[in-house]
Amino acid sequence: MTTSPAAHRPLNRDDMRTLSLSALGGALEFYDFVIYVFFAAVIGKLFFPPDMPDWLSQLQTFGIFAAGYLARPLGGIIIAHFGDKLGRKKMFTLSIFLMAVPTLAIGLMPTYASIGIAAPLLLLLFRVMQGAAIGGEVPGAWVFVTEHAPANRTGVAVGTLTAGLTAGILLGSLVATAINTRYSPEDVAGYAWRIPFILGGVFGFFAVYLRRFLEETPIFKELQAQKAVADELPLKATLRNHIGAVLVSMLLTWVLSAAIVVVVLFTPTYLQKVHAIAPALALQANSIATLALTVGCIVFGFAADRFGARNTMLVGFSGLLASSYHFYTALPGDGATLMFNYGLTGFFVGAIATVPYVAVRAFPAAVRFTGLSFSYNVAYAIFGGMTPMLLTYWVRSDPLAPGHYVAALAVLGILLAFVPLAARRHGDQAVLAQA
């Protein structure tokens, strides 16, 4: 059996090409999914009745945001099923196409003033479609780059890919900043909010084109050659034989969702609503934090290869605990303090690169896509989708609610570092092991 993907060797030119194209495509798709949250305040006013209280319209806006997350498990499980049956590359390309279509549609759709209740219903439909697509994209991307990279470079592979996904968030933040800087609030509400969604649709179709140049993973080719592709439902085999890996991966995903959803996605609106920070300044600070996060993903991915997942998790999540509490308790502060504290917290959010490092290795190749997709998407649907609504309600009684939440989940990440699975290496030389 060929073991080249698992060999201990440096990354070669083909590896770098695969990582680059995968990360770029992931960035463009993630941009499509998250741009919604940067315009949540505007969308809340345009797609719900004008006489609705501001806090309630925001709650419903984030409710539609949550619907995108709740759709992730179904989309992720279906895409992963065929990814384990037919191949990683086909589903990797399909997921990004399914994202581009509804993103473009959101940018072109009429508002509540034009079509009434149909507006939020259509918005809900398109967010569900986006959620189904992203449900297959993220775990599929992690599996794809892991199975292409040598085993001793898994951390670099998933760290680079995760950096690409967060770069999509950064791109969304930069575009939102540019829109809010270039246009007046009246123009943003009138038409300029549509620009990022239309751009996102175009980006998505470009990413579909890029993925034509990727190759199927060597591990899946070997599974096919040895007729070791799962001959029953991959999900059934996963839940029967790998429930421990599923539970640990779900808890890790809860930590990841707290870091991303709260620190990166929820906080810009929180800064504006709770601390009266100007939209342009809030988004500029968010851009710095997201850039620091992108760098952090690569740093912590490299550290996982060099020092192991356990040590990296202990350092990374301890840093997140300290920096996030400091950030939220020091608000609002002046502009320079805001940007430094937010950027430092963003860097330690990069410790989430250890999550796919552990979770991908937790499952054998025959059910890897399904095991990771089920664990990640079910947990993200529950924890990631409900978090903005929970915090929107919680901050009404405690302005430090985001800080408490992130700190608690950072502690969970520290505790998970001591689980044996955090030190496990699931060698791909054993790809023929029965799932």
C-alpha positions as a Python dict, from the first residue, in 0.01 Angstrom:
ca = {
    (1, 'M'): (0, 0, 0),
    (2, 'T'): (122, 348, -79),
    (3, 'T'): (196, 549, 232),
    (4, 'S'): (330, 866, 78),
    (5, 'P'): (64, 1094, 231),
    (6, 'A'): (164, 970, 576),
    (7, 'A'): (539, 987, 520),
    (8, 'H'): (752, 1218, 731),
    (9, 'R'): (873, 1466, 473),
    (10, 'P'): (861, 1839, 403),
    (11, 'L'): (576, 1991, 208),
    (12, 'N'): (650, 1978, -165),
    (13, 'R'): (531, 2194, -451),
    (14, 'D'): (217, 1986, -510),
    (15, 'D'): (128, 2006, -140),
    (16, 'M'): (166, 2384, -143),
    (17, 'R'): (-47, 2416, -457),
    (18, 'T'): (-323, 2204, -302),
    (19, 'L'): (-311, 2400, 23),
    (20, 'S'): (-315, 2734, -157),
    (21, 'L'): (-609, 2652, -385),
    (22, 'S'): (-804, 2491, -101),
    (23, 'A'): (-745, 2784, 134),
    (24, 'L'): (-834, 3042, -132),
    (25, 'G'): (-1154, 2863, -225),
    (26, 'G'): (-1243, 2824, 142),
    (27, 'A'): (-1184, 3194, 201),
    (28, 'L'): (-1421, 3290, -78),
    (29, 'E'): (-1691, 3052, 43),
    (30, 'F'): (-1660, 3158, 406),
    (31, 'Y'): (-1688, 3520, 299),
    (32, 'D'): (-2022, 3434, 140),
    (33, 'F'): (-2149, 3278, 463),
    (34, 'V'): (-2038, 3542, 714),
    (35, 'I'): (-2100, 3867, 525),
    (36, 'Y'): (-2458, 3847, 653),
    (37, 'V'): (-2354, 3907, 1013),
    (38, 'F'): (-2164, 4227, 931),
    (39, 'F'): (-2486, 4380, 801),
    (40, 'A'): (-2716, 4230, 1065),
    (41, 'A'): (-2820, 4572, 1196),
    (42, 'V'): (-2919, 4695, 848),
    (43, 'I'): (-3087, 4367, 752),
    (44, 'G'): (-3290, 4375, 1074),
    (45, 'K'): (-3440, 4711, 972),
    (46, 'L'): (-3500, 4619, 606),
    (47, 'F'): (-3649, 4272, 635),
    (48, 'F'): (-3880, 4304, 936),
    (49, 'P'): (-4175, 4534, 1016),
    (50, 'P'): (-4058, 4892, 1085),
    (51, 'D'): (-4262, 4919, 1407),
    (52, 'M'): (-4086, 4618, 1564),
    (53, 'P'): (-3862, 4705, 1866),
    (54, 'D'): (-3496, 4725, 1772),
    (55, 'W'): (-3385, 4448, 2010),
    (56, 'L'): (-3657, 4215, 1879),
    (57, 'S'): (-3569, 4275, 1513),
    (58, 'Q'): (-3205, 4203, 1598),
    (59, 'L'): (-3309, 3887, 1780),
    (60, 'Q'): (-3503, 3771, 1476),
    (61, 'T'): (-3218, 3868, 1244),
    (62, 'F'): (-2982, 3653, 1447),
    (63, 'G'): (-3254, 3386, 1451),
    (64, 'I'): (-3226, 3366, 1072),
    (65, 'F'): (-2848, 3363, 1120),
    (66, 'A'): (-2901, 3063, 1349),
    (67, 'A'): (-3115, 2891, 1086),
    (68, 'G'): (-2810, 2880, 863),
    (69, 'Y'): (-2628, 2691, 1136),
    (70, 'L'): (-2921, 2459, 1203),
    (71, 'A'): (-2917, 2356, 836),
    (72, 'R'): (-2550, 2259, 856),
    (73, 'P'): (-2592, 1905, 993),
    (74, 'L'): (-2824, 1785, 717),
    (75, 'G'): (-2617, 1940, 439),
    (76, 'G'): (-2293, 1829, 600),
    (77, 'I'): (-2406, 1470, 657),
    (78, 'I'): (-2536, 1431, 300),
    (79, 'I'): (-2225, 1584, 142),
    (80, 'A'): (-1996, 1383, 372),
    (81, 'H'): (-2183, 1060, 295),
    (82, 'F'): (-2106, 1096, -73),
    (83, 'G'): (-1759, 1225, 10),
    (84, 'D'): (-1684, 894, 182),
    (85, 'K'): (-1855, 699, -97),
    (86, 'L'): (-1765, 883, -420),
    (87, 'G'): (-1466, 1098, -334),
    (88, 'R'): (-1357, 1410, -152),
    (89, 'K'): (-1296, 1634, -454),
    (90, 'K'): (-1646, 1608, -607),
    (91, 'M'): (-1819, 1714, -287),
    (92, 'F'): (-1552, 1976, -217),
    (93, 'T'): (-1647, 2145, -544),
    (94, 'L'): (-2024, 2098, -506),
    (95, 'S'): (-2037, 2268, -166),
    (96, 'I'): (-1897, 2594, -297),
    (97, 'F'): (-2141, 2604, -590),
    (98, 'L'): (-2431, 2557, -348),
    (99, 'M'): (-2302, 2858, -153),
    (100, 'A'): (-2262, 3098, -445),
    (101, 'V'): (-2623, 3075, -569),
    (102, 'P'): (-2809, 3188, -251),
    (103, 'T'): (-2547, 3454, -175),
    (104, 'L'): (-2612, 3620, -508),
    (105, 'A'): (-2987, 3580, -454),
    (106, 'I'): (-2974, 3763, -119),
    (107, 'G'): (-2799, 4055, -287),
    (108, 'L'): (-3076, 4083, -546),
    (109, 'M'): (-3389, 4012, -339),
    (110, 'P'): (-3654, 4277, -248),
    (111, 'T'): (-3704, 4396, 112),
    (112, 'Y'): (-4002, 4399, 351),
    (113, 'A'): (-4118, 4736, 215),
    (114, 'S'): (-4163, 4576, -130),
    (115, 'I'): (-4298, 4226, -65),
    (116, 'G'): (-4391, 4217, 304),
    (117, 'I'): (-4361, 3891, 497),
    (118, 'A'): (-4217, 3712, 192),
    (119, 'A'): (-3891, 3905, 244),
    (120, 'P'): (-3786, 3745, 576),
    (121, 'L'): (-3914, 3406, 452),
    (122, 'L'): (-3695, 3424, 141),
    (123, 'L'): (-3404, 3541, 353),
    (124, 'L'): (-3456, 3240, 577),
    (125, 'L'): (-3463, 3005, 275),
    (126, 'F'): (-3139, 3142, 135),
    (127, 'R'): (-2965, 3122, 473),
    (128, 'V'): (-3073, 2758, 505),
    (129, 'M'): (-2922, 2689, 162),
    (130, 'Q'): (-2599, 2859, 267),
    (131, 'G'): (-2590, 2659, 588),
    (132, 'A'): (-2629, 2330, 402),
    (133, 'A'): (-2338, 2425, 176),
    (134, 'I'): (-2102, 2536, 452),
    (135, 'G'): (-2185, 2217, 640),
    (136, 'G'): (-2002, 2021, 375),
    (137, 'E'): (-1729, 2276, 307),
    (138, 'V'): (-1546, 2309, 638),
    (139, 'P'): (-1503, 1941, 738),
    (140, 'G'): (-1451, 1851, 373),
    (141, 'A'): (-1170, 2103, 343),
    (142, 'W'): (-998, 1978, 659),
    (143, 'V'): (-1018, 1617, 542),
    (144, 'F'): (-902, 1710, 192),
    (145, 'V'): (-584, 1893, 298),
    (146, 'T'): (-502, 1640, 573),
    (147, 'E'): (-513, 1350, 329),
    (148, 'H'): (-288, 1535, 85),
    (149, 'A'): (-26, 1645, 340),
    (150, 'P'): (239, 1425, 506),
    (151, 'A'): (145, 1314, 858),
    (152, 'N'): (410, 1529, 1024),
    (153, 'R'): (263, 1838, 856),
    (154, 'T'): (-102, 1788, 955),
    (155, 'G'): (-95, 2093, 1182),
    (156, 'V'): (46, 2316, 909),
    (157, 'A'): (-214, 2180, 665),
    (158, 'V'): (-521, 2235, 883),
    (159, 'G'): (-376, 2558, 1022),
    (160, 'T'): (-325, 2700, 673),
    (161, 'L'): (-671, 2588, 564),
    (162, 'T'): (-833, 2735, 876),
    (163, 'A'): (-636, 3055, 815),
    (164, 'G'): (-792, 3060, 468),
    (165, 'L'): (-1140, 3026, 616),
    (166, 'T'): (-1073, 3307, 862),
    (167, 'A'): (-928, 3515, 579),
    (168, 'G'): (-1278, 3489, 431),
    (169, 'I'): (-1409, 3648, 750),
    (170, 'L'): (-1139, 3914, 720),
    (171, 'L'): (-1241, 3980, 361),
    (172, 'G'): (-1601, 4021, 479),
    (173, 'S'): (-1489, 4260, 752),
    (174, 'L'): (-1280, 4465, 509),
    (175, 'V'): (-1563, 4486, 256),
    (176, 'A'): (-1809, 4584, 531),
    (177, 'T'): (-1563, 4848, 656),
    (178, 'A'): (-1521, 4985, 305),
    (179, 'I'): (-1898, 5001, 251),
    (180, 'N'): (-1960, 5178, 582),
    (181, 'T'): (-1673, 5419, 516),
    (182, 'R'): (-1753, 5495, 153),
    (183, 'Y'): (-2133, 5527, 186),
    (184, 'S'): (-2356, 5717, 426),
    (185, 'P'): (-2588, 5518, 657),
    (186, 'E'): (-2878, 5618, 431),
    (187, 'D'): (-2701, 5485, 121),
    (188, 'V'): (-2604, 5163, 298),
    (189, 'A'): (-2966, 5102, 396),
    (190, 'G'): (-3086, 5207, 52),
    (191, 'Y'): (-2869, 4995, -177),
    (192, 'A'): (-2502, 4963, -74),
    (193, 'W'): (-2568, 4669, 160),
    (194, 'R'): (-2635, 4461, -153),
    (195, 'I'): (-2285, 4509, -295),
    (196, 'P'): (-2107, 4258, -64),
    (197, 'F'): (-2360, 3984, -142),
    (198, 'I'): (-2338, 4035, -518),
    (199, 'L'): (-1959, 4029, -492),
    (200, 'G'): (-1989, 3711, -285),
    (201, 'G'): (-2186, 3536, -556),
    (202, 'V'): (-1919, 3624, -811),
    (203, 'F'): (-1643, 3512, -571),
    (204, 'G'): (-1821, 3180, -523),
    (205, 'F'): (-1841, 3098, -891),
    (206, 'F'): (-1471, 3188, -927),
    (207, 'A'): (-1389, 2944, -643),
    (208, 'V'): (-1582, 2668, -825),
    (209, 'Y'): (-1353, 2727, -1122),
    (210, 'L'): (-1039, 2712, -903),
    (211, 'R'): (-1130, 2372, -762),
    (212, 'R'): (-1122, 2216, -1107),
    (213, 'F'): (-743, 2215, -1068),
    (214, 'L'): (-737, 2004, -750),
    (215, 'E'): (-670, 1628, -746),
    (216, 'E'): (-852, 1360, -549),
    (217, 'T'): (-673, 1273, -223),
    (218, 'P'): (-422, 984, -231),
    (219, 'I'): (-590, 828, 73),
    (220, 'F'): (-930, 806, -96),
    (221, 'K'): (-773, 672, -417),
    (222, 'E'): (-612, 401, -206),
    (223, 'L'): (-942, 318, -37),
    (224, 'Q'): (-1098, 274, -379),
    (225, 'A'): (-809, 64, -510),
    (226, 'Q'): (-826, -167, -207),
    (227, 'K'): (-1209, -174, -219),
    (228, 'A'): (-1212, -43, 137),
    (229, 'V'): (-1472, 232, 88),
    (230, 'A'): (-1739, 191, 358),
    (231, 'D'): (-1996, -63, 235),
    (232, 'E'): (-2266, 51, 479),
    (233, 'L'): (-2392, 392, 580),
    (234, 'P'): (-2081, 578, 699),
    (235, 'L'): (-2287, 755, 966),
    (236, 'K'): (-2410, 423, 1107),
    (237, 'A'): (-2054, 291, 1129),
    (238, 'T'): (-1935, 615, 1288),
    (239, 'L'): (-2199, 618, 1563),
    (240, 'R'): (-2153, 247, 1633),
    (241, 'N'): (-1773, 233, 1647),
    (242, 'H'): (-1647, 585, 1716),
    (243, 'I'): (-1890, 749, 1957),
    (244, 'G'): (-1608, 860, 2188),
    (245, 'A'): (-1436, 1042, 1904),
    (246, 'V'): (-1770, 1201, 1811),
    (247, 'L'): (-1830, 1335, 2162),
    (248, 'V'): (-1480, 1479, 2202),
    (249, 'S'): (-1497, 1635, 1856),
    (250, 'M'): (-1833, 1792, 1940),
    (251, 'L'): (-1696, 1947, 2260),
    (252, 'L'): (-1395, 2080, 2070),
    (253, 'T'): (-1632, 2230, 1817),
    (254, 'W'): (-1819, 2404, 2098),
    (255, 'V'): (-1493, 2574, 2196),
    (256, 'L'): (-1426, 2668, 1833),
    (257, 'S'): (-1777, 2806, 1786),
    (258, 'A'): (-1749, 3024, 2098),
    (259, 'A'): (-1423, 3171, 1973),
    (260, 'I'): (-1539, 3241, 1619),
    (261, 'V'): (-1906, 3328, 1665),
    (262, 'V'): (-1860, 3549, 1972),
    (263, 'V'): (-1519, 3713, 1926),
    (264, 'V'): (-1523, 3755, 1550),
    (265, 'L'): (-1886, 3757, 1430),
    (266, 'F'): (-2098, 3880, 1721),
    (267, 'T'): (-1863, 4138, 1871),
    (268, 'P'): (-1874, 4405, 1593),
    (269, 'T'): (-2251, 4445, 1640),
    (270, 'Y'): (-2207, 4417, 2019),
    (271, 'L'): (-1953, 4701, 2016),
    (272, 'Q'): (-2196, 4923, 1829),
    (273, 'K'): (-2510, 4837, 2025),
    (274, 'V'): (-2376, 4804, 2381),
    (275, 'H'): (-2077, 5039, 2386),
    (276, 'A'): (-2190, 5292, 2121),
    (277, 'I'): (-1870, 5247, 1920),
    (278, 'A'): (-1895, 5388, 1567),
    (279, 'P'): (-1956, 5119, 1300),
    (280, 'A'): (-1642, 5211, 1104),
    (281, 'L'): (-1419, 5188, 1414),
    (282, 'A'): (-1580, 4862, 1529),
    (283, 'L'): (-1524, 4704, 1189),
    (284, 'Q'): (-1166, 4833, 1167),
    (285, 'A'): (-1087, 4676, 1503),
    (286, 'N'): (-1259, 4356, 1389),
    (287, 'S'): (-1041, 4351, 1077),
    (288, 'I'): (-727, 4371, 1291),
    (289, 'A'): (-856, 4092, 1517),
    (290, 'T'): (-940, 3871, 1219),
    (291, 'L'): (-599, 3930, 1061),
    (292, 'A'): (-438, 3834, 1392),
    (293, 'L'): (-661, 3524, 1397),
    (294, 'T'): (-545, 3426, 1049),
    (295, 'V'): (-182, 3451, 1161),
    (296, 'G'): (-265, 3268, 1484),
    (297, 'C'): (-412, 2970, 1299),
    (298, 'I'): (-86, 2917, 1112),
    (299, 'V'): (126, 2968, 1426),
    (300, 'F'): (-79, 2726, 1637),
    (301, 'G'): (-99, 2473, 1353),
    (302, 'F'): (281, 2475, 1324),
    (303, 'A'): (308, 2447, 1703),
    (304, 'A'): (81, 2139, 1704),
    (305, 'D'): (320, 1964, 1464),
    (306, 'R'): (624, 2070, 1665),
    (307, 'F'): (503, 2041, 2026),
    (308, 'G'): (189, 1825, 2002),
    (309, 'A'): (-178, 1914, 2026),
    (310, 'R'): (-199, 1889, 2405),
    (311, 'N'): (74, 2143, 2482),
    (312, 'T'): (-49, 2376, 2209),
    (313, 'M'): (-406, 2363, 2338),
    (314, 'L'): (-295, 2440, 2694),
    (315, 'V'): (-101, 2748, 2585),
    (316, 'G'): (-352, 2865, 2325),
    (317, 'F'): (-671, 2835, 2526),
    (318, 'S'): (-507, 2977, 2842),
    (319, 'G'): (-410, 3278, 2631),
    (320, 'L'): (-766, 3304, 2500),
    (321, 'L'): (-904, 3294, 2854),
    (322, 'A'): (-682, 3579, 2974),
    (323, 'S'): (-693, 3799, 2662),
    (324, 'S'): (-1068, 3777, 2604),
    (325, 'Y'): (-1157, 3869, 2962),
    (326, 'H'): (-917, 4160, 2946),
    (327, 'F'): (-1065, 4275, 2615),
    (328, 'Y'): (-1430, 4274, 2723),
    (329, 'T'): (-1369, 4424, 3068),
    (330, 'A'): (-1164, 4713, 2920),
    (331, 'L'): (-1439, 4826, 2681),
    (332, 'P'): (-1504, 5077, 2542),
    (333, 'G'): (-1162, 5242, 2595),
    (334, 'D'): (-997, 5452, 2326),
    (335, 'G'): (-942, 5347, 1966),
    (336, 'A'): (-581, 5231, 2006),
    (337, 'T'): (-659, 5024, 2317),
    (338, 'L'): (-961, 4868, 2148),
    (339, 'M'): (-758, 4761, 1845),
    (340, 'F'): (-466, 4621, 2048),
    (341, 'N'): (-685, 4423, 2290),
    (342, 'Y'): (-911, 4295, 2013),
    (343, 'G'): (-610, 4197, 1802),
    (344, 'L'): (-445, 4009, 2090),
    (345, 'T'): (-766, 3817, 2157),
    (346, 'G'): (-798, 3741, 1786),
    (347, 'F'): (-447, 3591, 1781),
    (348, 'F'): (-533, 3349, 2062),
    (349, 'V'): (-857, 3255, 1888),
    (350, 'G'): (-611, 3099, 1639),
    (351, 'A'): (-572, 2814, 1890),
    (352, 'I'): (-882, 2670, 1720),
    (353, 'A'): (-640, 2524, 1463),
    (354, 'T'): (-588, 2246, 1717),
    (355, 'V'): (-953, 2143, 1683),
    (356, 'P'): (-930, 1992, 1331),
    (357, 'Y'): (-581, 1862, 1415),
    (358, 'V'): (-734, 1643, 1686),
    (359, 'A'): (-1071, 1572, 1523),
    (360, 'V'): (-944, 1464, 1180),
    (361, 'R'): (-706, 1215, 1341),
    (362, 'A'): (-986, 1077, 1560),
    (363, 'F'): (-1153, 886, 1274),
    (364, 'P'): (-1021, 623, 1030),
    (365, 'A'): (-1015, 722, 663),
    (366, 'A'): (-1316, 512, 557),
    (367, 'V'): (-1553, 722, 770),
    (368, 'R'): (-1337, 1028, 833),
    (369, 'F'): (-1544, 1277, 632),
    (370, 'T'): (-1871, 1158, 787),
    (371, 'G'): (-1734, 1137, 1143),
    (372, 'L'): (-1586, 1484, 1132),
    (373, 'S'): (-1881, 1637, 948),
    (374, 'F'): (-2142, 1492, 1184),
    (375, 'S'): (-1953, 1594, 1498),
    (376, 'Y'): (-1862, 1940, 1376),
    (377, 'N'): (-2194, 2036, 1219),
    (378, 'V'): (-2427, 1904, 1488),
    (379, 'A'): (-2223, 2079, 1757),
    (380, 'Y'): (-2197, 2401, 1555),
    (381, 'A'): (-2571, 2397, 1486),
    (382, 'I'): (-2648, 2368, 1856),
    (383, 'F'): (-2380, 2591, 2004),
    (384, 'G'): (-2285, 2825, 1721),
    (385, 'G'): (-2635, 2887, 1594),
    (386, 'M'): (-2791, 2963, 1929),
    (387, 'T'): (-2507, 3170, 2073),
    (388, 'P'): (-2591, 3508, 1908),
    (389, 'M'): (-2951, 3488, 2028),
    (390, 'L'): (-2842, 3383, 2377),
    (391, 'L'): (-2595, 3670, 2402),
    (392, 'T'): (-2837, 3924, 2252),
    (393, 'Y'): (-3072, 3845, 2541),
    (394, 'W'): (-2798, 3803, 2805),
    (395, 'V'): (-2623, 4138, 2743),
    (396, 'R'): (-2945, 4318, 2836),
    (397, 'S'): (-2876, 4221, 3199),
    (398, 'D'): (-2495, 4181, 3189),
    (399, 'P'): (-2278, 4375, 2940),
    (400, 'L'): (-1989, 4135, 3011),
    (401, 'A'): (-2186, 3833, 2887),
    (402, 'P'): (-1959, 3771, 2582),
    (403, 'G'): (-1651, 3774, 2806),
    (404, 'H'): (-1804, 3525, 3049),
    (405, 'Y'): (-1907, 3293, 2767),
    (406, 'V'): (-1572, 3290, 2586),
    (407, 'A'): (-1382, 3245, 2914),
    (408, 'A'): (-1597, 2947, 3014),
    (409, 'L'): (-1538, 2777, 2679),
    (410, 'A'): (-1165, 2851, 2694),
    (411, 'V'): (-1161, 2660, 3024),
    (412, 'L'): (-1337, 2371, 2848),
    (413, 'G'): (-1065, 2378, 2580),
    (414, 'I'): (-798, 2357, 2850),
    (415, 'L'): (-974, 2056, 3007),
    (416, 'L'): (-1007, 1882, 2669),
    (417, 'A'): (-631, 1903, 2626),
    (418, 'F'): (-606, 1630, 2891),
    (419, 'V'): (-833, 1386, 2703),
    (420, 'P'): (-620, 1100, 2558),
    (421, 'L'): (-759, 1171, 2211),
    (422, 'A'): (-576, 1506, 2216),
    (423, 'A'): (-247, 1315, 2195),
    (424, 'R'): (-367, 1052, 1948),
    (425, 'R'): (-224, 1007, 1600),
    (426, 'H'): (-450, 806, 1370),
    (427, 'G'): (-202, 680, 1109),
    (428, 'D'): (-326, 658, 754),
    (429, 'Q'): (-122, 343, 710),
    (430, 'A'): (-429, 188, 874),
    (431, 'V'): (-680, 319, 622),
    (432, 'L'): (-806, -33, 558),
    (433, 'A'): (-907, -82, 920),
    (434, 'Q'): (-1276, -159, 933),
    (435, 'A'): (-1482, 144, 1036),
}
